Amino acid sequence: MSSRSALRPVPRAGSRRRPTALLATGALLCSGFVAAAVPAATAAPARAAAPVAYIANSESDNVSVVDTATDAVTATVPVGDRPSGVVVTPDGGKAYVTNRGSGSVSVIDTAANAVTATVPVGDGPFGVAVAPDGGRAYVTNSLSDSVSVIDTATNTVTATVPVGALPNSVTTAPGGDRVYVSSAAAVSVIDTATDTVTATVPVGRPNGLTVHPDGTRLYVSSQNAGVVTVIDTATNAVTATVPVGNTPFGAAASPDGSRVYVTNIGGNSTSVIDTATGTTVSTIGVGSTPIGVAVTPDGGELYVANSNSGTASVIDTATDTVTATVPVGSGPYAVAFTPAAASAADIDVDVTARPNLGILVPYLTYTLTARGLGPNAATAATVTATLPTGATATGLSPGCTTTTGTVTCSYGTIATGAVASKTFRVPLHLLSLGPVKVTGTRTASSPADPNPANDSASATCTVLSVLLATCA
C-alpha cells in the first residue's frame, strides 16, 4: 500500500378460486334452505423484517451479511481486494463495496447476496455514499485524490471530481445537493448538480463524516486532535469541537439526530455525543481497533466494526451497553444497513357465495372479505367485484356502490389480523341459468400493499333453475 494512504493499515490476517362447500353433493335442492359458506383460513399476519447489516472485511476480501434480528451471519459474499467501504441503496436492492486493493467497486444484489457488477474507479477507493434518490454513488479514491461518480442504473463512472489529498470518508446531504469528502487536512464540499468542489473547510486530520438528519450540521472526526469538529452546512464554517476518545475515526448520527456516535481507534471505544448540548455523554468499550459504525434505521442499535478483533459490537442505544458481539470476517472496516421497510399493509381478498332460493325473488349472495395481514394496519381499502356481463346487484352493504357489471366497496381501517366484509345480491330470473362468476379485486388501499398475489379471488355459482344452484 502506498505511503500516501490516509489509513492506518491493519496487518493482513394472481387470481385464486376458493371453493365453498354448500352440500356434500355440491348441490342445493330445497325451498328456502341456506348453507353457510365456510370461511377461508385466516393467514398469519405478516411481520416487518429486521434490517440486514453488510460488513466489509478488509483482510478476508469479503462481506458478512448479518441478520440483526438474531445477530448472526447468514451469508458471506466474496468481493475484491481489501474491501473498505460499504453502502446500501435507499431501496435496499444493492450494496456498493469499495475494494481498496483492486481499484474497483463491487455491486451486490441484496436479494441474492451475490456480486452482479464490478465497476473500475480510481486508485485506492475507500469511502462510498449513495445519493438519497439512489441514482448515484460517490467513491473516494484515496490514492488518486478524487471522487468517482457512479450512475447506479448503468454501474458506470460518469464523472471524476478532483478533491484534496488522500480522500477517505464521504457522505451526502439529506437533500442530495451536496457531497462532503474528508481528505488529509480539510473537508471538500461537492455540488452534485455540477460535480465540482464549491468549498473547502480546513479541519485537522479529518476521517469519519456524518450529517445531522435536518442537514444543518456536519460532524467530522478529527483523528489527531481527538475531537469531533462541527461544521455549519449553511456557511461551511466550524462552529464547535467536541472532545471524544483517542484517535477518532468513524461517525454516524442517530435517525432522530439526538446523538452522534464516534469510534475511537486508540481507545477501543465508541463515544456518544448529545447533539443538543454538544458534549460527550457516554463512552462505550468495544472491540480492538473500532473503525466503521452505523445505526439501525429505527435507531435502536449501533453496530461497530472492530478491525483487529474480527467482530462487530452490537450496542443498545437506549442503555449504551454492548448486548452482543458478532464474529465476522478478518479486518472488518465498514458497516451499512438495509433501509427501514416502507410502511405497508397486505390486504388479502376473499369472495364467497351462497344461494337464497325458493323465495319470491331468488338471488345469490356474494361476500367480499378483506383481511389485514400487516405489517401495518390498512387505513383504507377498495375492493371491486366484477359481475357477469349485464348482471346487476342489489342489497348492497353500506360503503358499496354499483353499476351494471360491477360493485365497488370501500373499507375503513382494517387492523392487522382483522377481517372486514361487505355483501351484495345478484337477483335470479327464469332465464338466469348457467355460471354466475364474481371476481373481487383490491383496486386501492393505503398504505401500499406489498403482496399482489392475494389481491384477487373468485366465487362461482352454477344456476340450474331458480330452485337449484351450486356455489364454489
N, C-alpha and C positions, 0 to 999 in steps of 0.2 A: 504494500500500500504506500502511496506517495507520502513523503514527509509533509506535504501541504495539506493533508487531510485535517479537517476540523474536529475529528473524532478522537476519542481515546480508545484505541483498538484493544479488544479483548483477545487473549490468545485463543487460537482455534482449538476447539475441543469438538242430458236430454229428456225427452219425454218419458213418462212412466205410466203403466197401466196397472192399477191396483184392484184386484177382484174383491167384490163384496158378496159374501155368501148370503143368499136370501132363503133358500131351502136346500136340503141335501141334494135334491134332484136338480137344483138350478132353476126351478120353475115356480111360479106363484099362481096357484089355482084357487081362487077364493073370491068372496064378496066382502070387501072391507077389511081383509086381513093385511096387516103391515108387518113385515120382517125388519127388525132393526139392523142398520148397517154395522159391520164390525170395523171399529176404528183401526187405522194403521198404527203400528207400534211407534211409540214416541222415541225419537232418536236422542242420544245423549247430547247435551249442549256442547257446542264447540268451545275450546279454551284458547286463549291467546298464547301463542308460543313465546317462550323466553328468548331474549336476544342471543345471538351467537357471537362469540369472540373469535377474531382472527389474530393470531400472534406470529409475527415474523421472527424466525430463529436464525440469526446471522451465522452461527457456526455449524449448523446442520443443514443449511440450504433448503429449508422447508418452512411451511406454515402450519401451525397447530390450529385445529378447529375445535373450539370448546363450547359445549352446551352449558350455558350459565345456570340452567335450572338444576343441574347435577354437579357442576364444576368438574366435568370430565371431558377429556379429549375424545372426540368422536371421529376424527379424520386427520390425516396428515398429508399435506399437498406438497410435492416436490416443486421447487421453483428454481431461480437462477442462483448465481454465486453471491453469497453474503447478503441475503435479504435484510434490509434495514428499516424500511418504512412500509406501512400498510394503511389503506383507507377503503371503506365500503361505500358504494354509491348510494345516494339517497333512496333509491327504490329497492335497495338490498340485493340487487341482482348480480353485482360484480364486485370483486375486491381487486384493487390495484396494489401490487407489491414491487417496491424498488429493489433491484439487485445491484448492490454497490460494486461487486467484483465483476459483473457481466456487462455493465453499461446498458442495462435494459430494464423494462418493467414487465412483470408477468401479470396477465389478466386472468383471474379465477372466476369461473362460473360458480356462484354460491349454491345453486341448486344441485349441481353435480359434484362440487368440490374438485374441480379439475381445471387445469390451465387451458384456456382456449385461444390465447394470443400472447405473443411476446413482442413488445414494442421497443426498438432501439432508441435510446435517448443519448444524453451526454455522458461524460466520464465521471464515474463515482456517484451515481444517483443515490440520494439518501432519503430526503423527506418527500411526502406526497400528500396532496389535498385535492378534494373534488369540489367543483362549484355547487352551490345549493340546488341548482336545477339539474345537476348531474351531467351537463353537457360537455364539460371539460375537466381534465385532470392536470394538476400542476406539479412538476417534479423538479426538485433542486439537484443540480449536478455539481457535487462538491469539489470536483477536480477540474471542471471547465468553467466555473464561475458564471453559471447561467441557470435559467429555468426553462424546461421544456414544457410546452403546452400541447396536451394530447386531446384530440377530438374523440370522445368516448363512443360515438356512434360508429366511427371507422377505425378506431385504435391506431391513428396515425398522428405524427407530430405536425402541428400546423404553424407553430411559431417557436422561436428560441429567444428568450429575453435575457440580455446581459444584466447581471446584478453584481453585488460586492463579492470580494474574495471569500472562498470557502463557504458557500451557502450550505446550510444544513436543514433546518426546520422550515415548514411552510404551513400557512393556514389561510382561510378565506374569510372575508367579511360576511355577516349574515345576509346582506343584500346581494352578494356576489359581484359587486362593482370593484372591489379591491382584493388584492392578494398581498399577504405580508410574508417576507422572507428574512430569516436571520442569517447573517454572514459573520465574518471574522470580528468586525468591530461596529456593526450597525444593523439596522433593520431597513430593508428596502420595501417601498410601497409600490405595487404594480397596479396600474389602471387596466382592468380587464377588457375595456372597450377598445383600447389601442395597443395593449400588450407592451406598454412602456413603463419605465420607472418614473414616477412623478414626485417622489420624495425619498429622502434618506435620513433616518433618525439615528444619531450616534448612540450606541449602547455598549457598555463594557462586556465583551466576550459573550454575546447572546447565544442561547441554544433554543429551548422549547418556546413555543408561542401558543397562546390561546386568546380568543376574542370573547369578551363578555357577550352573552346572548342578545343584549339590546344594541350591540355594535358600537357602544360609546368608548370602550376602553380595550386596549391590547395589553396583555400581561406577558412579559418576556423574562425568562430565567437567565440571569447573568452569572455565568459559571465562575469566573474568577473573583467576583465580588461577594458571592454568597447571598445575593438578593434577587428579588423579582422586581423588575422595572415596569412601571405602569405608564402607558402612553395614551394620551387623549387622541382618539382617532379623528376628531374634527380638525384639530390643529397640528397633529403629529408632533406634539411636544410632550416631554417627560414631565409627569405631574407628581410622581411619588416613587419611592423604593421601599420594598418590604423585606426585612431580613428573614432568611429561611435557613436551610441547613448548609452543609459543606458540599460544594460543587453541584449546584442545582442543574438539572438537565431537562427532563420532560415537564410539560404543563398541560393541564386540562381544566376546563370550567364545568361546574355543575349545570344541568339544564335550566335551573331557575336563576342562575347567576349569583347565588349567595356565597358560593365557595369556589376557590381555585386550588387545585392540588398540584404540588410540585415534587418531583422525585429528586433526591439528593444522593448523587453517586458516592461521594466521600463519606456520607453519614449512614448509608444503608437505611434510609428513612424516606418518608413522604411528609411534606409539610402541608398543613391545611390553613389557607388564608381566608379570613372573613372579609369579603369584598366591601361590606358596609363600613367597617372600621379600618380596613387596610392593615390588619395585623395578623400575625400567625397565631392561631388559637389552638393548634394541636400538632404534635409530631408523632408519626406512627412508624414503628420499626417494621421493616420488611426484609426481603432477602438481600443477597450480596449484589452490589452494583446495579441498583434500580435505574432503568433508563426510560422506557416508554410507560405512558399512563393514559387511561381513558375511563370515562364514567359511563355506566349503562344509561340507555335512553330515559329510564324512569328516575335516574338519579340515586337509586338505592344502593348501588355497589360501585366500587372502584377496583379496576384491575391494574396491577403494576407488574411490568416485565422485569424480572431480576436476572440480569445478563450472566453474572458469574454463578448463579445458583441453578440455572436451567429451570426456573419456576415462574409462576405468576402468583402474586399475592392477591387475595380477594378481600377487600375491605368493606365492611358495613358502614356506610356514610352516616347513619344515624348515631352510631356509637364510636366511630373512628377506631374500630378494632379489626384485626385480621381474623376472618372467620374460616378461611380455607387457604391452602397452598396447593396449586395445581402443577404437577410436573409436566413440562412441555419439552421442546427441543433444546438444543445446545445454543447458548448465547442469545436468548430472546431479547429483541431490541424494541419492538413496537407492538401496539395492540390497537385494534379497532373493533367496533361492534356493528352488527346489523342494526338498521334503524328501528324505531318503535313501530309496531304494527299499526297500520291505519285503522281508525275506528270502523268496525264492520259489524253487520248483523245478518246472519244467514237465515233466510226465510224458506221453510220447507212447505211446498204447496201440495195439498191433497184434495181429491174430488171423490165423493161417494154419492150413491144414488139409491132411491127406493121408490117403488110404485105405490100409488094410492088409487086403488081400483074399486070397482063395484059401487061407486057413488054416482050422483047425477052427472057431474063433470069430472071424470077421472083425470089424473095428472101424474107426472113423475116429479119427485122432489130431489133436487140436487143440492149438495152441501159443499161449499168451498171453505177449506180449512187452511189457515196459515199458522205454522208453528215457528216459534222463535228458537233458533239453535245457537244464538250467540255469535261471537263472544260478547257483544253488546246488545242491549235492547233495541228493537226497531221502534223508531219514533213515529213512523207512518209506513203504510204499505198499500199497494193497489194490486188486486188480482182481477184479471179479465177472463170471463168464460166465453168461449166460442161455441155457439149452438149450431145445429144443422141448418142448412140453407132454408130461409123462410120461417124458421121456428121463432116463436115469441115466448116471453117469460112473464109470469105474474107472481103475486105473493112474495115480493122481494123483501128481504131483511132491511132494516134501516141502514143507510150508507151505501145502498146498491141502486144503480140506475140501469135502464135497459134501452136498447134499440133493437130493431129486428135483426136477429142473428147474434147478439152479444148481450152480456150482462157484466157490468163493471162494479166491483165492490171495493170500498175504501175502508181501511182498518186504522185504528188509532195505535197507541203504544202497545207493543207486544213484547213482554219481558222475556228474557232468556228462559226457556223451559215452558213458557205459557202457550196456550192454544186459543185461537180466535176463529169463530166460524160464522159464515153467512149462508142463508138458504134462499132458494127461489124455486118456482114450479114451471114445468113445461106442460101445458094442457094437452090432453089427447082427444082425438076425434075419431069418427068411424073409419076414416081413411088413414089414421096415424099408425101405419104398420111398418115393421122393419126396425133397423137400429136407430136409436136416438143417442148420439155420442156428444158429450160435452167435455171440452178441454179447458182446464183452468191454468192460466199462466201469470206469474208475477210480472207485472208490467212497470212497476215503480216501487221503490222503497228507500228509506233513509234510516241510518247511514248505508253505505254501499253494501251490496250483497256479494260476498267473495266466492260463492259456490253456485254457478248456474245449473249444475247438474240436477238439482232438486227444485227447480223453478217452475216445473210444469207437470201436470198429471191429468189423467182422463178417466171417465167412467162412461160406460155404455149400457143402455137398456135396450133389449130387443122386445118389441111390441108385437105380439101375435094377434091380439084383439084387445078391446077395451077391458076385458076381464082376465087377460092372460099376458104377463110380461116377466121377463127375467132381467136382472141387472148385474153388472160386473164391472 
